[in-house]
Structure formats: C-alpha cells, structure tokens
Amino acid sequence: MVRDKQARVAVCAVSLVLLAATITACGTTQKDTTGSPDSVAAVSSEGIDASSCPPAATQQIMGDTITLGTTSPLSGTYASVGLGTKAVQAEIDQVNARGGVSTVDGKKKIKLVSLDDQFQPSKVQTNTRQMVEQDHVAAVIDVAGTANALAIAPYLSQKCVPEMFPQAGAASLLSSKYPFTTMTTTYLDEGKVIGKYLKAKYPNAKVAVLIQNDDTGTDSFGGVQSEIEGSGVHVVKKLSYEVTDSDVTSQMTTLEATRADVFLDFAFSVKCTQSLKDMDSSSWRPTIFTVGFCGGQDVMQAGVPDVTKHVYTPDFFKGNASTYGNDEDFKAYATAAQDAGLQLGNQSAVPWINLELVLAAISSAKTLSSVGIAQAARSLPADTEIGMLLPGIKVSSAPGQAAIRSFRIDNYDPSINAFADSSEEPLTAGT
C-alpha cells in the first residue's frame, strides 16, 4: 500500500468562543445538536469518550456538502507520493457526479481541501491547523507518511476531528491515545504475514534486512521477527539508513556480501528503488520481500527486471489490468486515474481505497458529525463493500486494529509492470 520519520506535534489551542461557534464554511454547515455537556458525553456508545470534545465536533453537518481535508507532498523530493491526492480528487469527482455519498441525512457532495506539505511534519501540522480552524473540515484523510500522521494525531484527538486512513502504517497510530485515528493497514501486520510466509516456504532461510531507521522499518521487521522466532529462519545481517541519507549503496554492498537466501527490502519509496538498482550491479539474486511503502511503481522505476522478478509483497488491492481489466470497480478506478494522468498501481490505488473506507464510514455514521464519522470508521463491519479489494480480503475495522489485516503474497511480474495475482489463499496477521 504506500504507506512512510519522527516528529511530534505542538498543540495549538483555539479560543472558547471559536469552539462554541456554529460553523459554516465551504458549503458545510454544522448545527449544535448536543444541547448540554451531558448530551455531549453521551456520544461515546461506540468507544469514543466525547465528553471533552469541542462542540463543533459533535455538531450535525448541515447543508449539501461535507468538507474533507488532506495534506501531502505535492512538491519536493517525495512529490510522487503526493500524486495520490489526484486519485482521491478523481474519485470524489465520480462520487459527486452520481449525486454524492449516501448518509443518514441524505446524499451529500464531497469537497476536498488539499494542501502541500513537502513531506515535512512541521508543515503538516500547520496545514492541519488551517484545515480544522479555518476550513472547518469534518475529517482529515489520506495524510501521506507515518511521521506526518503521528505529528497531527494528538492535535486531531484533542479537537475530536477524525484522522482517517492515512497513507501510513505505524502501529503506534492505533494507540488508545489517538481514538480519532483509523488505519487501513499496518507495517506490523504486513511483516507478520511475511514472517508466516517465510516459515512456510523458506523454513531454513538465511535472511538479510535493510530498514529505514524509524517506525516504518522497525514495525515491518518487528512483525517478521515475531513470526520467525524459534524457527529455522535466521537473520544474518540487518542494516538501517536514515531518511536524510542520500543513498543506500554502502548498506547494499555489505548486504550483498552475505549471499543470503532472502532479502527483506524494507526501504521506503525512492530508497527501495535505489536498493534494487544497486543489486542489479551484483550477482546476488535472493528472494526479495517489500511492504506497502515500496509498491509496484517503486519496483517498476528501478528498471531492472532480472532483479525485480524476484520481488514479493503482501498485497490487498486489485492492481493490474491484465487480471481485472473487465472488473467494474477496477475500470472505474483505472479510468479516473488515467484521466488524472496517473499510473495504475499503489500510488493511486491505495489512496483510492483509503477514500472508499472514508466514504463507507460517512455512509454508516449514525450521527453525521465529526465524532459520528470517527465512531463509524472504528467499527466498519466485515461485509463493508470496498470494490478495489482483492477477492478474499475483508474489512475488519475495530478499535486498536487496522481495517485490513489479511494479504496475499504476490510476485512482481516485469512483463506487466505490476504484481501478479497469487492463487494462494490470503494470510491474516494475528491468527
């Protein structure tokens, strides 16, 4: 999935006058339906204690529009990650063309406020405060990057504004400290599934590991470790790099010398692409496993088919036209993505699925407010229809748990520039 550093948020307070105000902006009007502090506290029947929430968070969204906000790198080194915002807007355009999203209060159009953060947590914080305090968004969605999602989680929990399905995967985002944050997948779960697969398919493998030195790498590798402990799978070398490093060439030179059977390439985006290119200059050809922050497009950009044909990843979405070209949900995604100038793959498909989950939460919310939407996102039922999920992959949203915890291990096929669908049954983390 793409999913992406270490920062913490500086909490910015808003005056009591503003918190008590009735909000009208961008076609979204909110009406206070709480009546009293006691009725605010009652909005906690599905696991969120809303007793200390600002009145704006429990006010009913009125009018014909729900305003959502997102912040992503639209420029800078990681601008390719921010391309997902185009996919989100394209899907919103499709939804609005059909009359909007169904809610408990009838159909509503969606408006998206999109700001550029250049993948810098401090800018993410500034953008988020603007979206909450000036644009009055009902939710913040599809934020790109683990450090960025973590940087705003405390603030959004204080304001009781949901942070919904970011392009991030740190398990720490599911902490009870952040009851308004929901996740699509986690790196920990992806790592656990890889660990299960290694035990079954490579029971005596020697393993080399490259990780980014932050939650993305630690969680991914931690998931693998939890599953291979006590087995014949043996880690012979693990190296890390800093997000500020210009390349990973020295690490790859050391890892190549291990001649390990399996390489866990838990490098992020462009660094993952670099590592695959570096491997091409050697004779080392291990079986390679990546996770969601190194998806099909990152693998394709390496341009080294002799290496990339050995790459496997935990997969959960319909990613290639050769298999799903006639699938109606895939066609809707593919048409919109291509019209927006996007390539098909993780950088457009994952944000698309994130928005599908957001829309499912809005539709199932019993009360159309920020708190009501957050409650619904934490308890999506297993029969929730997300059209872009692979067959056999179900939604399992629950407090403290990502919405998707099962994956298929798919192999990259250079001939189609995508991961080809495995015929094996999905593996589920935690079972």
C-alpha positions in Angstrom: 0.0 0.0 0.0 2.2 3.4 0.4 2.3 3.7 3.5 6.0 6.3 5.5 10.1 9.7 10.3 10.0 11.1 13.6 8.2 14.2 14.7 5.7 15.2 17.4 3.0 17.8 17.4 2.9 21.1 19.1 -0.7 21.5 20.2 -2.3 24.8 19.2 -5.3 25.9 21.4 -8.3 27.7 19.9 -10.4 30.2 21.9 -13.6 29.0 23.6 -15.5 31.5 21.5 -14.5 29.7 18.4 -15.1 26.3 19.8 -18.6 27.3 20.7 -19.4 28.8 17.4 -21.7 27.3 14.8 -19.5 26.6 11.8 -20.5 27.5 8.2 -17.9 27.1 5.5 -17.3 25.6 2.1 -20.9 24.5 1.8 -20.8 22.7 5.2 -23.0 24.0 8.0 -22.9 22.4 11.4 -25.8 22.6 13.8 -25.3 22.1 17.5 -27.4 19.0 18.5 -25.8 18.3 21.8 -27.8 20.7 24.0 -25.6 20.3 27.0 -22.3 18.8 28.3 -24.2 15.7 29.4 -25.5 15.1 25.9 -22.0 15.5 24.5 -20.7 12.9 26.9 -23.4 10.5 25.7 -21.8 10.4 22.3 -19.5 7.6 23.4 -21.5 4.5 22.9 -19.0 3.0 20.4 -15.8 3.5 22.2 -15.1 7.2 21.9 -15.5 9.4 25.0 -16.7 12.7 23.6 -17.3 14.4 26.9 -14.4 16.8 26.5 -14.8 17.3 22.8 -15.3 20.9 21.4 -19.0 21.4 20.5 -18.0 21.8 16.8 -17.0 18.1 16.7 -20.5 16.9 17.8 -22.5 19.4 15.7 -24.5 17.9 12.9 -23.2 18.6 9.4 -25.9 20.6 7.6 -26.2 21.7 4.0 -25.4 19.7 0.9 -21.6 19.3 1.3 -19.1 17.5 3.6 -15.7 19.2 3.6 -12.7 16.9 4.0 -9.1 17.9 4.2 -5.8 16.3 3.2 -2.1 17.3 3.3 0.5 15.6 1.2 3.8 16.3 -0.6 2.7 18.0 -3.8 6.2 19.2 -4.4 9.7 18.3 -3.3 11.7 15.0 -3.1 8.6 12.9 -2.3 6.2 14.6 -4.7 5.5 11.2 -6.3 3.8 10.2 -3.0 1.6 13.2 -3.2 0.2 12.1 -6.6 -2.3 10.0 -4.6 -4.2 13.2 -3.9 -5.1 13.3 -7.6 -6.6 9.9 -7.3 -8.6 11.0 -4.2 -10.0 14.0 -6.1 -10.8 11.9 -9.1 -12.8 9.5 -7.0 -14.6 12.4 -5.3 -15.5 13.8 -8.7 -17.0 10.4 -9.6 -19.0 10.3 -6.4 -20.3 13.8 -6.8 -21.3 13.1 -10.4 -23.5 10.4 -9.0 -25.2 12.9 -6.7 -22.9 12.4 -3.7 -22.4 10.0 -0.9 -25.4 8.5 0.9 -25.6 9.5 4.6 -28.1 9.2 7.4 -29.2 12.7 6.4 -29.5 12.1 2.7 -26.9 12.4 -0.1 -24.1 14.9 0.3 -21.5 16.2 -2.1 -17.8 16.0 -1.0 -15.4 18.9 -1.1 -11.7 18.3 -0.7 -9.2 20.8 0.7 -5.7 19.8 -0.4 -2.5 21.4 0.9 1.2 20.8 0.1 3.5 19.8 3.0 6.6 18.7 1.0 6.7 15.7 3.4 7.7 17.8 6.3 5.9 17.2 9.7 6.0 20.9 10.7 4.2 21.9 7.5 1.7 19.0 8.0 1.0 20.5 11.5 0.5 24.0 10.1 -1.7 22.7 7.3 -3.8 20.6 9.6 -4.5 23.5 12.0 -5.6 25.6 9.0 -7.9 22.9 7.7 -9.5 22.4 11.2 -9.7 26.0 12.3 -10.2 27.9 9.1 -11.6 25.4 6.6 -13.7 23.6 9.3 -13.1 20.1 7.7 -15.2 17.3 9.1 -12.2 14.9 8.8 -8.6 14.8 7.7 -7.9 12.0 5.3 -5.2 10.2 3.4 -2.2 12.0 5.0 1.0 10.7 3.5 3.7 9.5 5.8 3.9 7.8 9.2 5.8 10.7 10.9 3.3 13.2 9.4 0.3 11.2 10.6 1.9 10.9 14.1 2.7 14.6 14.1 -1.0 15.6 13.9 -2.7 12.7 15.8 -2.6 14.3 19.2 -4.0 17.6 17.9 -6.8 15.9 16.0 -7.6 13.8 19.0 -7.8 17.0 21.1 -10.1 18.6 18.6 -12.1 15.3 18.1 -11.6 15.5 14.3 -11.0 12.1 12.7 -7.7 11.3 11.1 -9.0 8.7 8.6 -7.0 6.1 6.8 -3.7 7.9 6.2 -1.0 6.6 3.8 0.9 5.3 6.8 1.3 2.1 8.7 2.9 2.6 12.1 1.1 0.5 14.7 1.6 3.3 17.2 -1.1 5.3 15.4 -3.6 2.7 16.7 -2.7 3.7 20.3 -5.7 4.4 22.6 -4.1 7.9 22.9 -5.4 8.6 19.4 -9.0 7.4 19.4 -9.8 9.6 16.3 -7.2 7.9 14.1 -8.0 4.9 12.0 -5.7 2.9 9.8 -6.1 1.0 6.5 -3.2 -1.4 7.2 -0.1 -1.5 9.4 3.5 -2.4 8.6 3.5 -4.7 11.7 0.7 -6.8 10.2 2.4 -6.9 6.8 5.6 -8.0 8.5 3.7 -10.7 10.4 2.3 -12.1 7.1 5.7 -12.1 5.5 7.1 -14.0 8.6 4.3 -16.6 8.3 5.1 -17.0 4.6 8.9 -17.4 5.3 8.3 -20.1 7.8 6.0 -22.0 5.3 8.0 -21.5 2.1 11.6 -20.9 3.3 11.9 -22.7 6.6 15.7 -22.7 6.8 16.4 -19.4 5.0 19.3 -17.0 5.8 17.9 -13.5 5.7 19.4 -10.1 5.1 17.5 -7.0 6.1 17.5 -3.3 5.1 15.2 -0.9 7.1 14.6 2.8 7.4 15.5 3.8 10.9 12.1 4.8 12.1 8.7 3.3 12.8 8.2 2.2 9.2 11.2 -0.1 9.3 11.0 -1.1 13.0 7.4 -2.2 12.7 7.9 -4.1 9.5 10.9 -6.0 10.7 9.3 -6.5 14.2 6.3 -8.2 12.6 8.6 -10.6 10.8 10.6 -11.3 13.9 7.5 -12.1 16.0 6.6 -14.8 13.5 10.0 -16.4 12.8 11.2 -16.6 16.4 12.1 -20.1 17.2 12.0 -21.3 13.6 14.8 -22.2 11.3 14.6 -18.8 9.5 17.8 -16.9 10.5 18.7 -13.2 10.2 22.3 -13.0 9.2 22.6 -9.2 8.8 20.4 -6.2 9.4 21.3 -2.7 8.4 19.4 0.6 8.6 19.7 4.0 6.9 18.4 7.5 7.9 15.7 9.2 5.9 18.2 12.0 5.3 20.8 9.7 3.7 21.4 10.4 0.0 21.5 6.7 -0.9 21.8 3.2 0.4 24.7 2.0 -1.7 27.1 1.2 1.2 24.4 -0.8 3.0 23.6 -2.8 -0.1 27.3 -3.6 -0.7 27.5 -5.1 2.8 24.2 -7.0 2.5 25.2 -8.4 -0.9 28.3 -9.9 0.6 26.1 -12.1 2.9 24.7 -14.1 0.0 21.5 -14.5 2.0 18.7 -16.6 0.5 16.1 -13.9 1.3 16.3 -10.1 1.4 13.8 -8.0 3.3 13.9 -4.8 1.5 12.1 -2.6 3.9 13.3 0.7 2.4 10.9 3.5 1.6 9.9 4.6 -1.9 12.9 6.1 -3.7 15.4 4.3 -1.4 13.7 1.0 -2.2 14.1 1.8 -5.9 17.8 2.6 -5.3 18.4 -0.6 -3.5 17.0 -2.7 -6.4 19.2 -0.8 -8.8 22.3 -1.4 -6.6 21.5 -5.1 -6.5 21.4 -5.3 -10.3 25.2 -4.5 -10.4 25.9 -7.6 -8.3 25.3 -11.3 -8.9 23.2 -11.6 -5.7 19.7 -12.8 -6.6 17.8 -13.6 -3.4 14.1 -13.8 -3.0 13.1 -10.2 -2.1 10.2 -9.1 0.1 8.9 -5.5 0.3 6.0 -3.9 2.1 3.5 -1.2 1.2 5.9 1.7 1.2 7.7 0.1 -1.7 4.9 -0.8 -4.1 4.7 -1.7 -7.8 5.5 1.7 -9.1 8.7 1.9 -7.0 9.7 -1.5 -8.1 9.0 -0.7 -11.8 11.0 2.5 -11.6 14.1 0.5 -10.8 14.1 -0.8 -14.4 16.0 -4.0 -13.5 13.7 -6.9 -14.5 16.4 -9.5 -13.6 16.1 -8.3 -10.0 12.5 -7.3 -9.8 11.2 -10.7 -11.0 12.3 -12.0 -7.5 10.3 -9.4 -5.6 7.2 -10.4 -3.5 4.9 -8.2 -1.4 1.8 -8.5 0.9 -1.0 -7.4 -1.4 -4.6 -6.5 -0.8 -5.9 -4.5 -3.8 -6.7 -5.1 -7.5 -3.6 -3.7 -9.1 -3.2 -4.9 -12.6 -5.3 -4.5 -15.8 -4.3 -7.9 -17.2 -6.4 -9.6 -14.5 -9.0 -7.0 -13.6 -9.5 -5.1 -16.8 -13.2 -6.1 -17.0 -13.9 -5.7 -13.3 -16.3 -2.7 -12.9 -14.7 -1.3 -9.8 -11.2 -1.6 -11.3 -12.5 0.1 -14.5 -13.9 3.0 -12.5 -10.6 3.4 -10.7 -8.5 2.9 -13.9 -10.5 5.4 -15.9 -10.3 8.1 -13.3 -6.7 7.5 -12.5 -5.6 7.6 -16.2 -7.8 10.7 -16.8 -5.9 12.4 -14.0 -2.6 11.4 -15.6 -1.7 8.8 -13.0 -0.1 5.4 -13.5 -2.1 2.4 -12.2 -0.5 0.9 -9.0 0.0 1.5 -5.3 0.4 5.3 -5.5 -3.0 5.7 -7.0 -4.9 2.6 -5.8 -4.1 2.8 -2.1 -5.4 6.4 -1.8 -8.4 5.3 -3.8 -9.1 2.5 -1.3 -8.5 4.9 1.6 -11.2 7.1 0.3 -13.5 4.1 -0.2 -13.1 3.4 3.5 -13.8 7.1 4.4 -17.0 7.1 2.3 -18.1 3.8 3.9 -17.7 5.4 7.3 -19.6 8.5 6.3 -22.4 6.4 4.9 -22.6 4.2 8.0 -22.3 7.0 10.6 -25.4 7.1 12.8 -24.8 10.7 13.5 -23.4 12.9 10.8 -20.8 14.8 12.7 -17.0 14.5 13.1 -17.5 12.3 16.2 -20.1 10.2 14.5 -17.9 9.6 11.5 -15.0 8.7 13.7 -17.1 6.2 15.6 -18.2 4.6 12.3 -14.7 4.4 11.0 -13.6 2.4 14.1 -16.4 -0.2 13.6 -16.8 -0.9 9.9 -18.5 -4.3 9.6 -16.8 -7.2 7.7 -19.4 -7.0 4.9 -18.4 -3.4 4.1 -18.1 -3.2 0.3 -14.7 -1.9 -0.9 -14.7 -2.6 -4.6 -10.9 -2.4 -5.1 -10.0 -5.1 -2.6 -8.7 -8.5 -3.8 -11.1 -11.4 -3.6 -10.9 -12.9 -0.1 -9.7 -9.7 1.5 -12.3 -8.5 4.1 -12.6 -5.3 6.2 -12.1 -5.9 9.9 -12.2 -2.4 11.4 -12.2 -2.3 15.2 -10.7 0.0 17.9 -6.9 -0.6 18.0 -7.0 -2.6 14.8 -6.4 -1.7 11.2 -9.3 -2.1 8.7 -7.4 -4.6 6.6 -5.3 -7.4 8.2 -5.2 -10.1 5.5 -2.9 -10.1 2.5 -1.9 -12.3 -0.4 1.8 -12.7 -1.2 2.1 -11.6 -4.8 5.1 -11.8 -7.1 6.2 -8.9 -9.3 5.9 -9.5 -13.0 8.1 -7.2 -15.1 6.2 -8.1 -18.2 3.1 -6.3 -16.9 4.9 -3.8 -14.6 2.7 -5.0 -11.7 2.4 -7.6 -9.0 0.6 -10.7 -10.5 -2.2 -12.2 -8.5 -1.3 -15.3 -6.5 -3.6 -18.3 -6.5 -2.9 -18.9 -2.8 -5.3 -18.0 0.0 -4.7 -14.8 1.9 -2.8 -14.9 5.1 -4.1 -13.0 8.1 -2.0 -11.3 10.8 -2.8 -12.3 14.3 -4.2 -15.7 13.5 
